[in-house]
Amino acid sequence: MWKWFSGVLASEHGRLRLSPTHPSGSSKDFSPTPTICQAAAGGGTRLAMEYSWAIRIAVRAVLIAAKALAFAKTRLTPALSAAERVALAEAMYRDVLTAALGARAPSAVAVITSDAELLALARAQGAIAIDEGFPRGLNVAAGIGADALIGMGATELCTLLSDCPLITPSDVDAAFAALPAAERAVALVPSRDLSGTNIIVRRPPAAIPTSFGRFSLARHRESCRARGIACEIVSMPRPAIDIDTPEDLIEFARTQSMTHTFSHIARLGMIN
């Protein structure tokens, strides 16, 4: 892998491209941080090789795990029609994807889903699109996505859920920065009620399996404890807010935000 990375850096000035027919099974590309790109572009082969080593030990990727739109947000059935739930889920996904792509820390952003529309949106925005094939559940999908990104060279992975519409690029960067300084480390961003996990960052990407769902924060912490992995719990107000229930929807609508999600809720006439 070291020779492959250094060769691409020397010849393509730091931009690592993955073709749609790459053996890893998905598209698109890794773009190293601006510092690495500039150094590789401005220096000779030796400098490029030095920076390839830096990439080898810290290739940061974001993985967004998204349910198929038809199956998303079923707990909102009392408040929204099927079509409204689909539109809301898509709006939240767009917000999360925008935040991930705007972050500075990751070299690549990927989406795993079985939904053709969400995959197309990912490709259109320049993200790696990983087709799940059929709905397998968030945790199985997250495992498949992690394996694919490991195969592409990722060494640190931030996995996001697609229903946290207030997340910002700086939140993604802060999640990576929260990783403990250890060879094997995990950072967890809890949900607002401190029971679930809305972001998990892992070094290496398969340090522990994901356990998204009710009371996932406790399961993730226990997985770290059982494996002797350094774990940091990081409180972040924006990523902590997800929308699962009618009450969540009402609470979200109370504060204006420049998000696709807020605009969609406004179109539904839910803003006072």
C-alpha positions as a Markdown table, in Angstrom:
| # | Residue | x | y | z |
|---|---|---|---|---|
| 1 | Met | 0.0 | 0.0 | 0.0 |
| 2 | Trp | 2.9 | 2.4 | 0.8 |
| 3 | Lys | 4.3 | 2.1 | -2.7 |
| 4 | Trp | 0.9 | 2.6 | -4.3 |
| 5 | Phe | 0.1 | 5.7 | -2.2 |
| 6 | Ser | 3.6 | 7.3 | -2.8 |
| 7 | Gly | 3.4 | 6.6 | -6.5 |
| 8 | Val | 0.0 | 8.3 | -6.9 |
| 9 | Leu | 1.2 | 11.2 | -4.8 |
| 10 | Ala | 4.3 | 11.7 | -6.9 |
| 11 | Ser | 2.4 | 11.4 | -10.2 |
| 12 | Glu | -1.0 | 13.0 | -9.4 |
| 13 | His | 0.1 | 15.6 | -6.8 |
| 14 | Gly | -1.7 | 14.0 | -3.9 |
| 15 | Arg | -5.1 | 13.1 | -5.4 |
| 16 | Leu | -5.9 | 9.5 | -5.0 |
| 17 | Arg | -8.5 | 8.3 | -7.5 |
| 18 | Leu | -10.6 | 5.2 | -7.3 |
| 19 | Ser | -12.4 | 4.2 | -10.5 |
| 20 | Pro | -16.0 | 3.0 | -10.4 |
| 21 | Thr | -14.7 | -0.5 | -11.3 |
| 22 | His | -12.0 | -0.6 | -8.6 |
| 23 | Pro | -11.8 | -4.0 | -6.9 |
| 24 | Ser | -13.1 | -2.5 | -3.7 |
| 25 | Gly | -16.4 | -2.2 | -5.4 |
| 26 | Ser | -17.3 | 1.5 | -5.3 |
| 27 | Ser | -16.4 | 4.9 | -6.7 |
| 28 | Lys | -15.0 | 7.8 | -6.1 |
| 29 | Asp | -11.8 | 9.3 | -4.8 |
| 30 | Phe | -9.7 | 10.2 | -1.8 |
| 31 | Ser | -8.4 | 13.8 | -1.6 |
| 32 | Pro | -5.7 | 14.3 | 1.0 |
| 33 | Thr | -5.7 | 17.4 | 3.1 |
| 34 | Pro | -4.6 | 20.6 | 1.4 |
| 35 | Thr | -1.3 | 20.6 | 3.4 |
| 36 | Ile | -0.4 | 17.2 | 2.0 |
| 37 | Cys | -1.5 | 18.0 | -1.5 |
| 38 | Gln | 0.6 | 21.2 | -1.6 |
| 39 | Ala | 3.6 | 19.5 | -0.1 |
| 40 | Ala | 3.5 | 16.7 | -2.6 |
| 41 | Ala | 2.9 | 19.0 | -5.5 |
| 42 | Gly | 5.7 | 21.4 | -4.6 |
| 43 | Gly | 8.4 | 19.0 | -3.6 |
| 44 | Gly | 10.3 | 16.1 | -5.2 |
| 45 | Thr | 9.8 | 12.4 | -5.0 |
| 46 | Arg | 11.4 | 12.1 | -1.5 |
| 47 | Leu | 8.9 | 14.7 | -0.1 |
| 48 | Ala | 6.0 | 12.9 | -1.8 |
| 49 | Met | 7.1 | 9.6 | -0.2 |
| 50 | Glu | 7.4 | 11.2 | 3.2 |
| 51 | Tyr | 3.8 | 12.5 | 2.9 |
| 52 | Ser | 2.6 | 9.2 | 1.6 |
| 53 | Trp | 3.8 | 7.7 | 4.9 |
| 54 | Ala | 1.8 | 10.3 | 6.7 |
| 55 | Ile | -1.3 | 9.3 | 4.7 |
| 56 | Arg | -0.6 | 5.7 | 5.4 |
| 57 | Ile | -0.9 | 6.2 | 9.1 |
| 58 | Ala | -3.8 | 8.6 | 9.1 |
| 59 | Val | -6.2 | 8.3 | 6.3 |
| 60 | Arg | -9.5 | 9.7 | 7.7 |
| 61 | Ala | -12.8 | 8.8 | 6.1 |
| 62 | Val | -16.4 | 9.6 | 7.0 |
| 63 | Leu | -19.1 | 6.9 | 6.4 |
| 64 | Ile | -22.8 | 8.0 | 6.4 |
| 65 | Ala | -25.1 | 5.1 | 7.0 |
| 66 | Ala | -28.6 | 5.7 | 5.6 |
| 67 | Lys | -31.7 | 3.7 | 5.5 |
| 68 | Ala | -33.7 | 3.4 | 2.3 |
| 69 | Leu | -36.1 | 6.3 | 2.1 |
| 70 | Ala | -39.1 | 4.0 | 2.0 |
| 71 | Phe | -38.2 | 2.5 | 5.4 |
| 72 | Ala | -37.0 | 5.7 | 7.1 |
| 73 | Lys | -38.6 | 7.5 | 10.0 |
| 74 | Thr | -41.6 | 5.1 | 10.5 |
| 75 | Arg | -42.0 | 6.3 | 14.1 |
| 76 | Leu | -43.1 | 9.6 | 12.6 |
| 77 | Thr | -46.2 | 7.9 | 11.1 |
| 78 | Pro | -48.6 | 9.6 | 13.5 |
| 79 | Ala | -47.4 | 13.0 | 12.4 |
| 80 | Leu | -46.5 | 12.7 | 8.7 |
| 81 | Ser | -47.7 | 10.9 | 5.6 |
| 82 | Ala | -45.5 | 8.3 | 3.8 |
| 83 | Ala | -44.5 | 10.9 | 1.2 |
| 84 | Glu | -43.7 | 13.5 | 3.9 |
| 85 | Arg | -41.5 | 11.1 | 5.8 |
| 86 | Val | -39.6 | 10.2 | 2.6 |
| 87 | Ala | -39.0 | 13.9 | 1.9 |
| 88 | Leu | -38.0 | 14.6 | 5.5 |
| 89 | Ala | -35.5 | 11.7 | 5.5 |
| 90 | Glu | -34.0 | 13.0 | 2.2 |
| 91 | Ala | -33.7 | 16.5 | 3.6 |
| 92 | Met | -31.9 | 15.3 | 6.7 |
| 93 | Tyr | -29.6 | 13.1 | 4.6 |
| 94 | Arg | -28.7 | 16.2 | 2.5 |
| 95 | Asp | -27.8 | 18.1 | 5.6 |
| 96 | Val | -25.5 | 15.4 | 7.0 |
| 97 | Leu | -23.9 | 14.8 | 3.6 |
| 98 | Thr | -23.2 | 18.6 | 3.2 |
| 99 | Ala | -21.6 | 18.7 | 6.6 |
| 100 | Ala | -19.4 | 15.7 | 6.0 |
| 101 | Leu | -18.2 | 17.0 | 2.6 |
| 102 | Gly | -17.4 | 20.4 | 4.2 |
| 103 | Ala | -15.2 | 19.0 | 6.9 |
| 104 | Arg | -11.5 | 19.5 | 6.7 |
| 105 | Ala | -10.3 | 16.4 | 8.7 |
| 106 | Pro | -11.5 | 13.6 | 6.4 |
| 107 | Ser | -9.8 | 12.7 | 3.1 |
| 108 | Ala | -13.0 | 11.0 | 1.8 |
| 109 | Val | -16.7 | 10.8 | 2.5 |
| 110 | Ala | -18.7 | 7.7 | 1.7 |
| 111 | Val | -22.4 | 6.8 | 1.9 |
| 112 | Ile | -23.7 | 3.3 | 2.3 |
| 113 | Thr | -27.3 | 2.6 | 1.6 |
| 114 | Ser | -29.6 | 0.5 | -0.6 |
| 115 | Asp | -31.5 | 3.5 | -1.8 |
| 116 | Ala | -30.8 | 4.3 | -5.4 |
| 117 | Glu | -31.8 | 8.0 | -5.0 |
| 118 | Leu | -29.5 | 8.5 | -2.0 |
| 119 | Leu | -26.6 | 6.8 | -3.8 |
| 120 | Ala | -27.2 | 9.1 | -6.8 |
| 121 | Leu | -27.1 | 12.1 | -4.6 |
| 122 | Ala | -23.8 | 10.9 | -3.0 |
| 123 | Arg | -22.2 | 10.5 | -6.4 |
| 124 | Ala | -23.5 | 13.9 | -7.6 |
| 125 | Gln | -21.8 | 15.6 | -4.6 |
| 126 | Gly | -18.5 | 13.7 | -5.1 |
| 127 | Ala | -18.9 | 11.2 | -2.3 |
| 128 | Ile | -18.1 | 7.5 | -2.5 |
| 129 | Ala | -21.3 | 5.6 | -3.1 |
| 130 | Ile | -21.4 | 2.1 | -1.6 |
| 131 | Asp | -24.5 | 0.1 | -2.7 |
| 132 | Glu | -25.7 | -2.1 | 0.2 |
| 133 | Gly | -27.8 | -4.1 | -2.3 |
| 134 | Phe | -30.8 | -4.5 | -0.1 |
| 135 | Pro | -31.7 | -3.3 | 3.4 |
| 136 | Arg | -29.6 | -5.2 | 6.0 |
| 137 | Gly | -29.9 | -2.9 | 9.1 |
| 138 | Leu | -27.7 | 0.0 | 10.1 |
| 139 | Asn | -25.1 | -2.1 | 11.9 |
| 140 | Val | -24.6 | -4.6 | 9.1 |
| 141 | Ala | -24.4 | -1.8 | 6.6 |
| 142 | Ala | -21.9 | 0.1 | 8.7 |
| 143 | Gly | -19.7 | -3.0 | 8.8 |
| 144 | Ile | -19.9 | -3.4 | 5.1 |
| 145 | Gly | -19.0 | 0.2 | 4.5 |
| 146 | Ala | -16.1 | 0.1 | 7.0 |
| 147 | Asp | -14.7 | -3.0 | 5.3 |
| 148 | Ala | -14.9 | -1.2 | 1.9 |
| 149 | Leu | -13.1 | 1.9 | 3.2 |
| 150 | Ile | -10.4 | -0.2 | 5.0 |
| 151 | Gly | -9.8 | -1.8 | 1.6 |
| 152 | Met | -9.3 | 1.7 | 0.2 |
| 153 | Gly | -6.7 | 2.5 | 2.9 |
| 154 | Ala | -8.8 | 4.3 | 5.6 |
| 155 | Thr | -7.2 | 4.1 | 9.0 |
| 156 | Glu | -9.6 | 6.3 | 11.0 |
| 157 | Leu | -13.3 | 6.2 | 10.4 |
| 158 | Cys | -16.1 | 8.5 | 11.5 |
| 159 | Thr | -19.5 | 6.9 | 11.1 |
| 160 | Leu | -22.5 | 9.2 | 11.1 |
| 161 | Leu | -26.2 | 8.5 | 11.0 |
| 162 | Ser | -28.2 | 10.4 | 8.4 |
| 163 | Asp | -30.8 | 11.8 | 10.8 |
| 164 | Cys | -28.8 | 14.5 | 12.6 |
| 165 | Pro | -29.5 | 17.5 | 10.5 |
| 166 | Leu | -27.9 | 20.2 | 12.6 |
| 167 | Ile | -24.4 | 18.7 | 12.4 |
| 168 | Thr | -21.8 | 21.0 | 10.9 |
| 169 | Pro | -18.4 | 20.5 | 9.2 |
| 170 | Ser | -16.7 | 21.7 | 12.4 |
| 171 | Asp | -18.5 | 19.0 | 14.4 |
| 172 | Val | -17.1 | 16.3 | 12.1 |
| 173 | Asp | -13.6 | 17.7 | 12.6 |
| 174 | Ala | -14.1 | 17.9 | 16.3 |
| 175 | Ala | -15.2 | 14.3 | 16.4 |
| 176 | Phe | -11.9 | 13.2 | 14.8 |
| 177 | Ala | -9.9 | 15.4 | 17.1 |
| 178 | Ala | -11.6 | 13.8 | 20.1 |
| 179 | Leu | -10.0 | 10.4 | 19.4 |
| 180 | Pro | -7.7 | 9.5 | 22.3 |
| 181 | Ala | -4.0 | 9.4 | 21.5 |
| 182 | Ala | -3.7 | 5.7 | 21.4 |
| 183 | Glu | -3.1 | 3.1 | 18.7 |
| 184 | Arg | -6.6 | 1.7 | 19.2 |
| 185 | Ala | -9.1 | 4.4 | 20.2 |
| 186 | Val | -12.8 | 5.3 | 20.0 |
| 187 | Ala | -14.7 | 8.6 | 20.3 |
| 188 | Leu | -18.5 | 8.5 | 20.9 |
| 189 | Val | -20.9 | 11.4 | 20.5 |
| 190 | Pro | -24.2 | 10.6 | 22.4 |
| 191 | Ser | -27.7 | 11.4 | 21.4 |
| 192 | Arg | -29.5 | 14.2 | 23.4 |
| 193 | Asp | -30.9 | 11.7 | 25.9 |
| 194 | Leu | -27.4 | 10.2 | 26.4 |
| 195 | Ser | -28.6 | 6.7 | 25.6 |
| 196 | Gly | -27.9 | 6.4 | 21.9 |
| 197 | Thr | -24.8 | 7.1 | 19.7 |
| 198 | Asn | -25.0 | 9.6 | 16.9 |
| 199 | Ile | -21.4 | 9.6 | 15.9 |
| 200 | Ile | -18.7 | 7.0 | 16.4 |
| 201 | Val | -15.0 | 7.5 | 15.4 |
| 202 | Arg | -12.7 | 4.5 | 15.4 |
| 203 | Arg | -9.0 | 4.0 | 15.0 |
| 204 | Pro | -8.6 | 1.5 | 13.4 |
| 205 | Pro | -12.0 | 1.5 | 11.6 |
| 206 | Ala | -12.9 | -1.9 | 12.9 |
| 207 | Ala | -11.7 | -1.4 | 16.4 |
| 208 | Ile | -15.2 | -2.3 | 17.7 |
| 209 | Pro | -18.4 | -3.1 | 15.8 |
| 210 | Thr | -21.2 | -0.6 | 15.7 |
| 211 | Ser | -24.2 | -1.2 | 17.9 |
| 212 | Phe | -26.6 | 1.5 | 16.8 |
| 213 | Gly | -30.0 | 1.4 | 18.3 |
| 214 | Arg | -31.6 | 1.9 | 21.7 |
| 215 | Phe | -29.0 | 2.2 | 24.5 |
| 216 | Ser | -26.1 | 1.9 | 22.0 |
| 217 | Leu | -23.9 | 4.3 | 24.0 |
| 218 | Ala | -23.6 | 1.7 | 26.8 |
| 219 | Arg | -22.9 | -1.1 | 24.3 |
| 220 | His | -20.2 | 0.8 | 22.6 |
| 221 | Arg | -18.5 | 1.7 | 25.9 |
| 222 | Glu | -18.7 | -1.9 | 27.0 |
| 223 | Ser | -17.2 | -3.1 | 23.7 |
| 224 | Cys | -14.3 | -0.7 | 24.3 |
| 225 | Arg | -13.8 | -1.8 | 27.9 |
| 226 | Ala | -13.9 | -5.5 | 27.0 |
| 227 | Arg | -11.2 | -5.0 | 24.3 |
| 228 | Gly | -9.0 | -2.6 | 26.3 |
| 229 | Ile | -9.6 | 0.3 | 23.9 |
| 230 | Ala | -9.3 | 3.9 | 24.9 |
| 231 | Cys | -12.7 | 5.6 | 24.7 |
| 232 | Glu | -13.8 | 9.2 | 24.9 |
| 233 | Ile | -17.4 | 10.4 | 25.3 |
| 234 | Val | -17.8 | 13.8 | 23.6 |
| 235 | Ser | -20.9 | 16.0 | 24.2 |
| 236 | Met | -21.8 | 17.9 | 21.1 |
| 237 | Pro | -25.1 | 19.8 | 21.1 |
| 238 | Arg | -25.8 | 19.9 | 17.4 |
| 239 | Pro | -25.0 | 16.2 | 16.4 |
| 240 | Ala | -26.9 | 15.2 | 19.6 |
| 241 | Ile | -30.2 | 16.2 | 18.0 |
| 242 | Asp | -31.8 | 13.6 | 15.8 |
| 243 | Ile | -35.4 | 13.4 | 14.7 |
| 244 | Asp | -37.2 | 10.1 | 15.4 |
| 245 | Thr | -40.5 | 11.0 | 17.0 |
| 246 | Pro | -43.2 | 13.6 | 16.5 |
| 247 | Glu | -41.9 | 15.3 | 19.7 |
| 248 | Asp | -38.4 | 15.5 | 18.2 |
| 249 | Leu | -40.0 | 17.1 | 15.1 |
| 250 | Ile | -41.8 | 19.7 | 17.2 |
| 251 | Glu | -38.7 | 20.5 | 19.2 |
| 252 | Phe | -36.6 | 20.9 | 16.1 |
| 253 | Ala | -39.1 | 23.2 | 14.5 |
| 254 | Arg | -38.8 | 25.7 | 17.4 |
| 255 | Thr | -35.4 | 26.9 | 16.4 |
| 256 | Gln | -34.7 | 28.3 | 13.0 |
| 257 | Ser | -31.7 | 26.8 | 11.1 |
| 258 | Met | -30.3 | 27.1 | 7.6 |
| 259 | Thr | -30.9 | 23.4 | 6.9 |
| 260 | His | -32.8 | 21.5 | 4.2 |
| 261 | Thr | -34.6 | 19.9 | 7.1 |
| 262 | Phe | -35.9 | 23.1 | 8.6 |
| 263 | Ser | -37.0 | 24.3 | 5.1 |
| 264 | His | -38.9 | 21.1 | 4.6 |
| 265 | Ile | -40.7 | 21.4 | 7.9 |
| 266 | Ala | -41.6 | 25.0 | 7.1 |
| 267 | Arg | -43.2 | 23.8 | 3.8 |
| 268 | Leu | -45.3 | 21.4 | 5.8 |
| 269 | Gly | -46.6 | 24.3 | 7.8 |
| 270 | Met | -45.2 | 23.2 | 11.1 |
| 271 | Ile | -43.3 | 26.4 | 11.9 |
| 272 | Asn | -45.2 | 28.8 | 14.2 |
